[in-house]
Amino acid sequence: MELSPYLQKNWSKIEIDHLKFILEQAEKTLNATVETANGHSKKSAWIFGLFLSILIVVLGSWITGEVSGEYMISGIPFICNVILILYFSFRAQKMYSINIPGTRAEGLLTDEFFEPFEDPALAYKNMILSKCIDYDESIVENRIINNRRLQRLEKASKMILIIPCSVLLSFLLYLLLY
């Protein structure tokens, strides 16, 4: 994020309250991206848990012999569909790095914030500006991560919608083979 020519020219005239307002708005937006990431995590964990349970039950039935061989073969399209759902929901859930509001004091207690400014108010304005820039970069990064995760969740959701088709395909496969 680069300062506009006006801000660069009139930096000393800008009120601290205006900068604080901008910082508050940036923090609200950053918090919203974190909440979105949490929502994606909950959805993908729920989908993954549900379909992992379904896969375990189906495979357990096959392994224990509760299901005959012809049903096992005809159930392959359904199992493939469930595996794809697990794959996409896992990819949406796997470890990711999201930026959160705030800064460690160590990051703010540096000479660059205080040394060039004889006026403490100007140093404070510089810290607020720096934090605004950090938040803006974090917002952009979080949105990219959230969009990528959302795309994976959408793929898992589409695969869920295909389940009736895979069940029908399994049934047709059973009719053709037996």
Secondary structure, 3 states (H helix, E strand, C coil): CCCCHHHHHCHHHCCHHHHHHHHHHHHHHHHHHHHHHHHHHHHHHHHHHHHHHHHHHHHHHHHHCCCCHHHHHHCHHHHHHHHHHHHHHHHHHCCCCCCCCCCCHHHHCCHHHHCCCCCHHHHHHHHHHHHHHHHHHHHHHHHHHHHHHHHHHHHHHHHHHCHHHHHHHHHHHHHHHC
